[in-house]
Each structure stands twice: as structure tokens, then as C-alpha cells.
Amino acid sequence: MKRLFLILIMAAATCAAADAYRIALLSDVHVTPGNRADTMLRRAVDEINAADYDLVIMNGDLTNEGSDAELRRVKDILDGIRHPLSVLPGNHESTWSQSATKTFFDLWGTDRFAVETDSLLITGIACGPYMKMGDGHVKQEDLHWLAATLAASRAPRVLSVNHYPILPDLDNDDDYARVLAPYPVIGHINGHYHQWRSYEAGGYLPGVMTRALLMPDGTAGYAIVDISPDWVHVYEKILGREPRAKYAFAAEPSRAPEVLTAAPADTAVAAPTGWQVRRVWADSASVFTRPAFDARHVYIGNSLGHAIAIDKASGRRSWSIPTGASLFSRPAVLRSGRVAFPSATGILTVDADGRRASTEPSREGPYVADGLVLDDVWVQGGYKRLELRDPRSGRLRHTYDSLYNYCQAAPAVDGSDIVFGAWDTNLRCIDRRTGRLRWVWNNGKAQNQLGPGNVVPVITPERVYIVAPDRYMTAIDRRTGATVWRDKSHRYRESLGHSADHRLVYAKTMDGELVAVDATVPDFREAWTVDLGLGYDHAPCIVAEHDGVVLAGSRRGILTAVDPASRRVLWSLPLGKSEINGIDIDPSTGHIWVTLIEGTVYEIAKS
């Protein structure tokens, strides 16, 4: 029966080919200059140029680490395509990026596209995770753009394209599907998984996952999508071979289920007994930054690159200033009362009333790290450097520039020690006064992505504690930088914190547990473990203890409170559907603040 179905597909494909709209679709090419993918992509471009296509789509994961050199190499190769070309980034351009995603925009001008003919609209939008580990996420502004594009089109059929499938792999897959639901969408095409697979996108659309440029069987190739008046045919095109039919589905609009066409359900959050929960802000863009505070305002940055001040009492925006690129670094409230917004373009400093005080251009690469403002120093990570700045003026005092990639997490500071990680596999300790190196540590792994690039270390009088994507918790001698112990009894990742007295180190694991480790003894000693009820979780959100309660944030918008004395979950708040960026305490009120990637800002306090 399967064989007969394949023969019928091939026969139908042959009949339809004459009037099909033909797309060559490249995905997951993962080019590093000089690697095999570099060579094979050039061959694929030559083969595509020798054939007849109406459109070529590069559907994400152009690179391995999102570096400028990798992106420019791919741009150089793709510039050789002689057909119309549309390019989308993938998670390897957004999770890791030398430029905090800016170079992609500089090279291609946009990270979304719409191609329309009399009978067809093809739309493509980008998705994250953005500059840290997390689930896929479609930015709020891209959902708004997609809705407006679909509403303005008169095309009787729509083909949707993304690097990701419309499945729970995206934290807002239901929002994506809801935007598409009122329109005549015939299917969704994606990559990401380096495999061929058919599925139901959004629960109702024909979906096809396509191959990577290089596959485990050693072949190199791409996909061909033919759209005729009646059918959509998807082929595998191995370089040097004839196309081979993979999938076919009817080229007619799919009917969305009522759950997608009905009004969204009320998302009001019910506060736990004895607590107050207030949604202070909902942005029209996504928010990747943690908040910063002064007595009147909470400060955030959004994915459109706007530096924003929100009045804490009214929840209204006091001012917004564009910076020119998406913001990922937590704003820094300086001792002078001014607010600094580190970005991909430099450091914007603003008076609390919204007057632009100064702009310091970035000399090399972006700022994506969370800085730390102390009484005597502002410690700010950058690209290939850690900066010690004046906490009042923001002026640079010292630079430690012997890094090989960018800083991301906030540093930990105690006494004269500043301990921080970078995405070059290394953890470092430098002198707070001079910026000189005291020691450097790494886990012996060569891959940058397995190092301590996005963890806020915990410092105790004798040791430094970290967790990393190699799934170990490590204790390091604070004086020498030597490894004291490494534990892999749980699946640790990047979520770490400590008790108020620094006697316990807290880690949220990939299995949704909160593990407490005794920091008063030289060997590994697990004090207790609580199941947070999250299941699989890889959000790098810090763990915070405040007023006797331990707080952990998840990849799906759940804030969980644990009583460390009784070792039980007090409550779990479903604040949204996307990752919690961080948990921060407002020093002027003691209230808890969190931001979610979907653009919301919450204030949480005891009644």
C-alpha cells in the first residue's frame, strides 16, 4: 500500500510540475569558514542556479555560533544565487551571536519576508530562543507583522515558513497558529530537526520538516517545494542526483479548529493567599532583559531596541528611547540617578526624566551581559572584555580584555574578587580594584556552548560554585581556582542561586527540581531536593531567596516559591507561557519583579 501511495504521489507530481510555483529550500547549513558545509553550500548554490526556481529560501541555522565571520561567509555564498532569495535566521543565529543578532540585520536588512503572486502568499518569520537557552519563541512584533501582512493580502492561498515547527517546541505556538487561523493557509514548512517528517502544524495544518544541508548518511542536499493549483509536493534533492518525492498534500486552505478562531481565554493570574500579583506592563514587542529600579521607575529594554521607563505606581510608560538594536542587557541604575542601557550599538545613558545624557558607541561587539552596580564600581561584561566603570558617571576605569567571546550573565562580587564566565569555556577571577587576573578555570570541554557562559557564580569565603551546560555543579577553590569537586548526580544547567546567609547553594535542574547543597563543608553534600513540578526545564533564570522564600522561574512562565524550612512548594504562579528572564528584588520596596520574554512585567509582594 505504501508503495502504491508513493507511485501516485510521483505521478501527480509529474503532471503538476508544468504550472507549479517552485521553491528551492535550504535549511540547517551550519557553515563555519572552511568546513565541509562551506564547500557543500557552494555546490548547492551552483546546482540551484542551473535549475529553474521562482524563489530560493534559506530557512535558518546558517551558522554554528552566529559569529560575524560565519554570517559573512554565508552571505558571500548566497549572493551568488541568481533567483529571488529570502533568508531567515535560526536558533544558531539567535541563541549565540557575536553581535546580539545585529549583524544578521546589517547583512540582510530583515529577519522576515513576504513573497506574493496572484495566487499565493509565502510568509516567513524568525524565532528564537534569543541570546540564551530556552524554547523557541516568535517575537511579539513578528506576530503583529504577520497578522497585518495576512490581513492586507488578497492571495487565495498562503504557505507558512519558519525554522521551527508550529508545535510546543515554540512557547507561543498557539499564538502563531491563532494568527494564521483566519486565513487560507495550505501548510507550514520548517527545518531545525535535521530530518524528514510530516506532522500537523498548529494542530490542523499539513506540516513538513525538511533535511539539513548535511545529513548523517553523508549526503548533501536541500528540499524542493512545488505548489500547483491542486497539490503541494515536497522533494528531496541530493546533490548530483534526481529529485526524490517525499511528501504531498492538497493545496487547499485548511480549516482551523474552533479553539484557534474563538477569542483567547482570560489570562488573569490568581494570587496565592497572602500575596499580591500585579501585571504592571505588557509590551507590543518581546522583552529579553531583567528589570532595574529606582524609587519611581522600573526600567526594561525590548526586542525593538527601545529603552523604556515605566512608572511603578501607574504602570504607564514615562519614556521610550530607540537604541537601534534589540536589548538583552539589564539596565544599570547608576549612583548619580542616571540609567545606562548597554546594547549592541553602545551604552545609552539617560537622566531619570528621559533626557538623553550621552551615548558611548560600542567599539567591538555588543553588550548582552547583566551588569552589577556597587558603591565603588559598575562591573559590566561586554564582547571579549569585562569593564570596571565609575558607578556615578559610567566612565571606563579598567578593562580586562583577554577574553575570547562575549560575557552574558552578571558577575559575582565579594570583597576584592570579581568572578564571571564568558562563552570562551572559561570562568575567571579578577581583582576588583585593578582588573588584573587572579585565576582562570574551565571544565576541560572544547565546545564554547558547554562552558559557564551564562551562570551567575555563587561566592562563599572558601569556594566559588557554578553550574553549566555540561550538567555538572562544580566547587572551585576561591584562592587558587583549583577544582574542589564536581557533581553530576542531577542534571544541572545554568540556573543557580544561594541562601541569604550563603550557607546553601540552590540549583534548578533540567528535571524541574530545586537542589540545595551545603556550602559550609569542603565536599559535596546535598542538603535537600524539592520537585518543583515543572518537568523538563532549561531556563537559565537565577534562583533567588527573599524574605525566607526561595523563588525559581521556568521556561514556560511559571514562578515557583519554596519554603526552605519545610522543604515544600508554597505556590506556583503561571504568569505566562514564555521564559522568565530573571527574578529581581526592588531595593526601595522589597517587592519581587519578573519580566517574561512575551513582553510582560509583574510585581509580586506579600499582602
N, C-alpha and C positions, 0 to 999 in steps of 0.2 A: 504494500500500500504506500509506504514512504517513497519507494522508487517511482511509482506512478505519479505521485504528487509532484516530485521534483521534475519529472519529464513534462508535466503540464505547465509548471512554472516556466521552464525553459522555452517551451513552445509559445506561451503567452508573451514572454519577454521578446522573442524574435519578432512577433507580429507588431508589438507596441513600439519597437525601437525607432521606427521611422519618424514618429512625431513626438518623441519623448523629450522632455527637458532634462538634460544630462548634467550631473554634478560629479566631479572627482572630489572625494573627501579624504583628506589626510588627517590622522589623529595620533596622538601619543608618539611623536617622533623622537623626543628626548635627545636633542643634539647637544653635544659638547664638542667644541672645535677639535677635529682630528679623530673623533671616534667613528665607529662603523656607521652609526646613524647619520653622521655628517655626509659620508660617501653615498649611502643609500638614498638619502633625501635628494641629492643632486640627480641621481639616476631616475628617481621617481618623477622629478620635475621634467627631465628630458622626455620621459615616456608620456607624461601628461601633455606636453607641448606638441607631441607628434600625433595626438588624437584630437577629436572634436568634442569640446565641452562648452556648455553655456556658462558654467560657474565652477570655480575651484574654492573649496572651503578648507582652511586649516583649523581643525576643531580642538585645539588645546593641547597642553603639555608639549610645547615647542622645545623645551629645555629640560635640564636636570635640576639646576638650582636657581633658575631665574636670574642668572648673572647677566650683566650688560654684554660681556663678550659672547655668551651663548645666544642672546637675543639678536645681537647684531649679525652673528653668523647666519642664523636662520633668516633674518631679513634679507641678507645678501643673496641667499639661495632662492627665496621666494620671489624676489624681484625679477628673477628670470622667467617666471610664469607669464605666458602670453595670452592667457584667458582672464576674464574678470575674476578677481580674488577677494575673498572675505576671510578675516583672521580673528579667531577668538583665543584668549588665554585659557590655560587650565590651572589646576591646583599647583603645579610646579612653578608657575609664574606668579602665583598669589600667596602661597604658603611660605615660600622662600623667595626673596627678591632683594638683590643688591640695592635697588633704587626705591624700595617700598612700592612697587608696581608702576612707578612713574615712567620708566624707560619704555615699557610697552606702549604707553600712550604717546610718548615722544616719537616712536618709530612708526606706529600705525594710526595714530590720531584718535582712535576709539577702540572700545572693547566690546562693541555690539554692532549688529548690522541688520538691514532690511533690504532685500532684493525683490522687486515686484515686476511681474509681467501682467498681461491682460488676464491670465487665467490662474496665476499663482503668486503667493507671497511667501518668501522664505525669510524667517526671522531667527537671529542668533543672539543670545545674551551670555554674559560671563557669569561665573560663580566662583566662590571661594572654596575652602577657608582662606581667610585673609591674614597673612603675616603671623600665623600661629596655628598650632594643631587644633583641629575642630572638624565638625561636619561641614559638608558643602553648604553654601549659603548664597542665595541670589540677593544682591543689594536692593534695598527698598526703591532707590531711584531707577533701577533697571526694570523692576516690576511696573513702576509708573510709566516708564518709557514704552514698555511692551504693550501695556493696556492702551496707551494713546496711539501707538502705531497700528494696532489691530483695529481700533475704532475708526481710524482715518482711511483704512484700506477698503477698496471695493472688490478685491480679488475674491473669487468664489471658493478658493482653496488655500490653506495655509500649511506649510511644513515648518515644524519647530526644530531648532538645532541648539544643542548645548554640549559642553564637555561632559556633564553629569547626566545620568538618567533622572527622570522625574519619578523618584522613589524616595523612601525615607532616608536615603543617603544624603539628601538635602534636608536641612532642618525646616525649611519653609516650602517643601514640595507641594503642600496643599494650597498655599498661596499662588504658586506658579501655575498649578492646574486650574485654580479658580479664575485666574486672569485669562487663560486660554479657553475656558469652558463656553463662553457665549459665541465663539467664532468658529468658522468652518475648518477646523484643524483636521488634517488627514493622518498625521503621525508625528513622531519625535525620533530624531537620530542623535546618538551620542557615542562617546568613546569612553575613556577613563579606565576601563577594566581589562584592556588588552585581550579581549576575547569577543567571539561572535555569540550573540544571544538575542532572542526575541522575548518581549515581555509586554505587559500593559503599563504604559506610561500614565501616571496620574490616576491609575485605576480604570482607564477606559480607552486610552489611545493606543494604536499599534506603535510599539517602540522597538528600535533595533540598536543594539550595541555593536560597534564595529571594531575591527582589528587595529592593532598598533602597527607602526611602520615596520618594526622588527618583532617577530614572534618567536616563542620558544622552539618551534620546529626549524628555525634558521632562515625562514623565508622573509623577504622584504616586500611590502606592498601597501595597498590602500583600498578604499571602497569606492564603488561607483553606484550612484543612485539615479535611476531612470524614472521619470514621472510622466506617465502618459495620461490621456483623459480618463482611463479606467483603472490603471494599476500603478503601483509603486513597486519597482523591482530593485533589489539591492544585490550587487555583485561583489565578490572578492576579486581583486586584481593583483595577483602576484607578479612582481616584475619579471618580464620576459615570457610570460605565459598568457594564454587567452583568459578573458574574464570567466568566472565560475559563479553561477546563480546560487545565492544563499537564502534570500527571503523575498516574499511578495505579499502585498496586502492591497486591498481595494483603495483606490484614490478618491474616496468619498469621505465627507466630513463625518466624524464620529460623534455620537450623541453622548453628552456629558451626563453623569448621574445627578439626581436632584440635590444631593449633598453639596455639589460644587456650584450649582446655579442658585441655590437658596441663599438668603442673607447669612453672613457668618454669625456664629453663636456669640453671645455676650462673653467677653473675656475678663470681666471684673474679678479681681483677686480677693478672696475671703481671708481676712486677717486672723491669725491664730489668737486664741484667748489671751488677753493681757498684752497684746501688741497692736500697733497701728501700721498699716501699709498704705503708702500714697504714691500713685504714679504721678510724678512731677512733670514729665516731658515725654512726648512721642514725636520723633523726628521723621521728616519725609525722606531722609537718607538713612543709611546704616551708620552705626556708631561702633568703633573698634577701640576707643580709648577708655581708660578708667577715669573717674571724675577727680577734680581738685576743688578746693573750697576756700572761701574767705567768709567773713561774718554774714555777708549778704548773698553771695552768688555761689552757684555750682558751675564749674567750667568743664566743657567737653569739646571734642573735635569730631567731625563726621566724615563720611566717605566722600563727600563732595569737596572736602578740603576747607570747610568753614570752621573757624574758631568761634565758639559760642559761649556766651554768658547767660545763665538762666537765673532769674530771681527765685530764691529758695522759698520765699513765702507765697508768692502768687503763682509760680510755675510758668511765668511769661518770659519770653526771650528779651533780655535787655539789649544785647547787641550781637552781631554776627559779622565776622571779617573773613573774606576769602584768602586762602594762602596759596592756592594753585595746585595742590595735590592732596590726595587722601591723607588724613591724620591718623596715626597709630600710637603716638607717644602721649602719655598722660601729661596734661598741662602742669606747669610748675608755678605755684604762687610764691613769689619772691618776698624777702623780708621788707622790701620797700613798699609792698602792696601791689606792685605790678604783677602781671601774669604773663608767663612765657609759654609759647606754643611751639615746641620743636616739631619740624615737619621735614618732608623730602626736599623742600626748597631752602630751608634755613631755620632760623629761630625768629619768630614774630613776638615782640614784646609789646604789651598793651596796658595802658592805665586801666584801673578798675572801672572807670566810667566809659570805656570803649574807645578812647583816643589812642591811635597807633603811636607808640613811643619810639620804636625802632624796628628795623628788620636786618638781621645779620645773615647774609647768604651762606648757604652750605658750601663748603669748599670741596668736599668729596663725599658723595653718597648721602643717604638720608639719616634722619633721626627717627627711630622707631621704638627706642627704649623708654621705659618709665624712669624718670629722674627722681632724685631724692634731695629735698632742700632741708638743710640743717642750719643751726645757728651760725656756723662758721664757714659753711661750704655748700654749694649746689653741685652734686655729683650727677653728671649726665652722660649716658652712653651714646655713642654715635657709630658711624661706619669706620671700622678699623681704628677706633680710638675711644678712650674714656676721658672725659673732660672734667676738671675741677674748676668751678666757676665761683665768682663772688655771689653770695646769696642775696645781696641787695641790688646790685647793678646788673648782674648777669654776665659781667665781663669775664673773659677767659683768664685763668691764672696758670694752670698747668695742663698739659696734655700727655697722657700715656698713649703712644701711637704704635706700639709693637703688637697690634692685633692683626689678624688675617681675615676677618669677616666682621659682621656687624654685631653690636650689643642689642639685646632685646628686653630682658627683664630688668627690674630695678636692682640696684646693688644692695648689699647688706653692709652696714657700717657699725662698728663697735670700737670704741677707743680710737686708736690710730690706724686700725685696719679697715680697708675697703675691699670687700670680696665680691667678685662679679664673674659671670660667664659670658662667653661670646660664641658665635656659631663658627668657631675655628677648632672645635673639640676641647678647648681649654677653659679651666677655671683659674682665676688669678687673684692674688692678694697684693695690693699696693699700699704705700704709705699715704695716709690721709693728708699729711702736711706737704709732702714734696712730690707725690705722684710716682715715686720710684717703686720698682717691682720688688716684692719680698719673696714670693714663690709662685710657681705655676704648676697646675695639676691637670692630668687628663686620664681618661679611663682606658687608654690603650687602643681605642677604636679609631680607625682611619676616617670613617664617614662623619662629616660635619653634623648630619641630622641625628646622630646618636650621642652627641655631646651635651653639656649643660648650658645650652644657649638660651634657654627660656625658663630658668628657675631662679627664684629669689632665695639665696642661701640662708641658712639659719646659723648664727654665730653664738657659741657659748664660751665661757672662759677658757676651755681647753681645746674645743673642737669646732669644726665647720661641718655642717650637714647639707647634703644635696640629694636630689633625685633627678633622673634624666631618662630620655627615651630608650636607653639601654636596659631599662627596667630594674635598675639597682637603686637602693638607697646606700649612700656612702658617707662614712665619717672620716674626716681629714684632720690631721694634727694642725692646730691653728698656728703654731710657731714655725713648723718646718714645711708644711704642705705634703707630708707623707700620708699615705693611706693607713687609717687605723683599722677599719673593717668595711666590708661590702656585703650587703644582704639582698638576696633575691627570693625571700620567702613569700613575697607578694609581688604583684605586677605594678610596680611603681612607674610613674612617668614624669610629670613636671609640676604637679600640684603639691605645695609644701607650705608649712606654717609652724608656729610654735605657741606654747602657752605663755601667759603673761609673765610668768616667772622664769621662762626659758628652761624649765626642768623637763618639759616634754616637747618632742618634735612630732608634728602631725603631718601625715601624708594621705592624700586621697588617691586610691589606686584605680587601675583600669577596670577593676571589677566592682567599683562603686562602694568600696569600703573606706572607712576612716581608721587609719592605723596610728596609734600613739606609741612612741618609742622613748624609753627612759634616757635622757641626755645627761644624767648625773653620774653614769658609770662608763668605764672605758670600752666595754664590749657591747655588742648588740643585745638589747633586752627589750622585747615587746611588752609594753605595759598593758595594753588592751586594744581590741579591734571592734568596731561597730559597723554593721551593714547599713549603709545609708538608703538602701532600696532603689538605687539608681540603675543597677545592671551595668552593662559596659559603659565606660565613660573615659574620655581622654582630654577633657577640658583642662588647660593649664592654669585655671583660676586659683589664686593663692587661697590657703586656709587661714582664717583669722579667728582669734579668740577675743571676745569683747564682753565685759561685764559678766564673766562666768559662763558664757555660752560659746561653743565652737561652731563656726559657720563655714560651710563648703558650698561652692557653686558648680553647676553641672553644664554639660554640653547642650542640654535641652531646656535651659531656663529655670531649673529648679534650685532654689536656695534652701539648704537643709541646716537646721540647728540641732546641735547635740549637747546634752548635759554631760560634761566630763566626769562629774562626781558619780552619777548613777549609771553612766555609760549607756545611755539610751537616746534615741531620736526624740526630740521635743516636738518638732513640726517640720513639714516640708512645704514650701511655698512654690507653686507653679506660676512664676512671674511672666513666662512667655514660652516661646518654642525654640529660641536660639541661645547660643552660648552666653554665659555670664562672664563679662570681661574681667571683673575683679570685685573685691569686697573692701570698701574703704570706710573709715570712721571719720566723721566730721569733728575736728577738734573743738569747735565752738559749741557744739550741742551734744556730742556723744552719740549722735544718730548714725545708723548704718545706711550707706548708699551703695547701690549697684547700678551698672549700666549693662544693657543687653545688646548684642550685635544687631538685633532687629530695629534698634533706634530708641528704645525706651529707657527712662531713668526713674529709679524708685528710691524712696526714702522709707526706712523701716525703723521703728522705735518702740520701746516699751510704753504701754499706756500709763 
